[in-house]
């Protein structure tokens, strides 16, 4: 099926792709590297972010949220335990089931990351007028609302937002599945 796409739509689509790449691949990586000297993978850092918001977690639940195998999550957790960033507790009756929680050292890395990210974003938005910030916020909300749909798995979004959005949670407004505690 061929769509009739305007130059404006094509340009907007390309700008969104570039901004997504900048945020997820360049900025996120830089913030992670600046937040700690420990060489964390993206999944290891995502695990820390998730655990910093709601801990403890079962390994299988973390694997499902990150869309990785139980073996892969196990290897990531082993590394995080080795770095003393998480604790793993086994149940007495069933050693196959473990709960994972974040340590103070792990929390500190997530805090450093969040502080660096906010500092950078505040610096960027100093160049925006109040009206520009309000318009940009409204456009982003509209974009997110129109992108999300009811059957979309939003767990990873909610577990990483730190409840930051509070009453203004776009995920909850859109499909009612925000995991933030009310």
C-alpha positions in Angstrom: 0.0 0.0 0.0 1.4 3.4 -1.0 0.7 6.4 1.1 0.6 10.0 -0.2 3.0 11.6 2.2 3.6 15.4 2.1 7.1 16.9 2.4 6.1 18.4 5.8 5.0 14.9 7.1 8.2 13.3 5.8 10.3 16.1 7.3 8.5 15.8 10.7 8.9 12.0 10.7 12.7 12.4 10.0 13.1 15.0 12.7 11.3 12.7 15.2 13.6 9.8 14.2 16.7 11.9 14.7 15.5 13.3 18.0 14.7 9.8 19.2 18.2 8.7 18.3 19.8 11.6 20.0 17.9 11.1 23.2 18.0 7.3 23.4 21.4 6.5 21.9 23.6 9.6 22.5 22.3 11.5 25.6 21.2 8.4 27.6 24.6 6.7 27.0 26.4 9.9 28.0 24.3 10.3 31.2 24.9 6.7 32.1 28.7 7.0 31.6 28.8 10.3 33.6 26.6 8.8 36.4 29.1 6.0 37.2 32.5 4.6 36.4 30.9 1.1 36.4 30.6 -0.2 32.8 26.8 -0.8 32.7 24.9 -2.1 29.7 21.6 -0.4 28.8 19.6 -3.3 30.2 21.6 -3.3 33.4 20.8 0.4 33.8 17.2 -0.2 33.0 17.1 -2.8 35.7 18.5 -0.3 38.2 15.9 2.3 37.1 13.0 -0.2 37.4 14.2 -1.4 40.8 14.7 2.1 42.0 11.0 2.8 41.5 9.5 -0.4 42.7 11.6 -3.0 44.4 11.9 -6.0 44.9 11.1 -7.8 41.7 11.1 -11.5 40.5 13.7 -12.2 37.9 11.1 -13.6 35.5 9.0 -10.4 35.8 12.1 -8.3 35.0 12.8 -10.5 32.0 9.2 -10.1 30.7 9.3 -6.3 31.2 12.6 -6.0 29.3 11.6 -8.6 26.7 14.7 -10.7 27.3 15.1 -14.4 28.3 15.4 -15.5 31.9 19.0 -16.5 31.2 19.8 -13.0 29.9 18.2 -11.4 33.0 20.1 -13.8 35.2 23.4 -12.8 33.7 22.6 -9.1 34.0 21.6 -9.6 37.7 24.8 -11.6 38.3 26.8 -8.7 37.1 24.8 -6.2 39.1 25.2 -8.3 42.2 29.0 -8.5 41.5 29.1 -4.7 41.3 27.0 -4.6 44.6 24.3 -2.6 42.9 21.5 -5.1 43.6 20.7 -7.8 46.1 19.3 -11.2 45.2 17.3 -13.1 47.8 16.3 -16.7 47.2 13.2 -18.3 48.7 14.0 -21.1 51.2 11.5 -23.5 49.6 12.3 -22.8 46.0 15.8 -21.6 45.1 14.7 -21.1 41.5 12.7 -18.1 42.5 14.6 -15.1 43.5 13.6 -11.5 44.4 15.9 -8.7 43.4 16.2 -5.3 45.1 18.4 -2.3 44.6 21.2 -1.4 47.0 22.1 2.1 48.1 25.0 2.2 45.6 22.5 1.3 42.8 20.1 4.0 44.0 23.0 6.5 43.9 23.8 5.7 40.3 20.1 6.3 39.3 20.0 9.5 41.3 23.2 10.8 39.6 21.8 9.9 36.2 18.5 11.7 36.9 20.3 14.8 38.2 22.5 14.9 35.1 19.6 14.5 32.8 17.5 17.2 34.4 20.5 19.6 34.5 21.1 19.1 30.8 17.4 19.5 29.9 17.0 22.6 32.0 20.0 24.1 30.2 18.4 23.2 26.8 15.0 24.7 27.8 16.6 28.0 29.0 16.6 28.9 25.3 12.8 28.4 25.0 10.2 31.0 26.0 7.5 30.1 28.5 5.0 30.0 25.5 7.4 27.7 23.6 7.8 25.4 26.6 4.0 25.2 27.0 3.4 24.5 23.3 6.2 21.9 23.2 4.7 20.2 26.2 1.3 20.1 24.6 2.6 18.8 21.3 4.6 16.1 23.1 1.5 15.0 25.1 -0.6 14.9 21.9 2.1 12.9 20.1 2.4 10.4 23.0 -1.4 10.0 23.3 -1.8 9.4 19.6 1.1 7.0 19.5 0.0 4.8 22.5 -2.9 2.5 22.1 -4.8 0.3 24.5 -3.1 -3.0 23.7 0.4 -1.6 23.8 2.6 -2.9 26.6 3.5 0.3 28.6 5.1 -1.4 31.6 8.6 -0.4 30.7 7.5 3.3 30.4 5.8 3.4 33.7 8.5 1.6 35.6 11.1 4.1 34.3 9.1 7.4 34.8 9.7 7.5 38.6 6.1 8.6 39.0 7.4 11.9 37.7 4.3 12.7 35.7 2.0 12.3 38.7 -1.5 13.4 38.0 -0.5 14.2 34.4 0.5 10.7 33.4 -0.1 10.4 29.6 0.0 6.6 29.7 -2.8 6.5 32.2 -4.8 9.1 30.4 -4.4 7.2 27.1 -5.0 3.6 28.0 -5.5 3.5 31.8 -2.5 1.2 32.5 -0.1 3.4 34.4 1.6 1.4 37.1 2.2 4.4 39.3 0.8 3.9 42.8 -2.1 6.3 43.4 
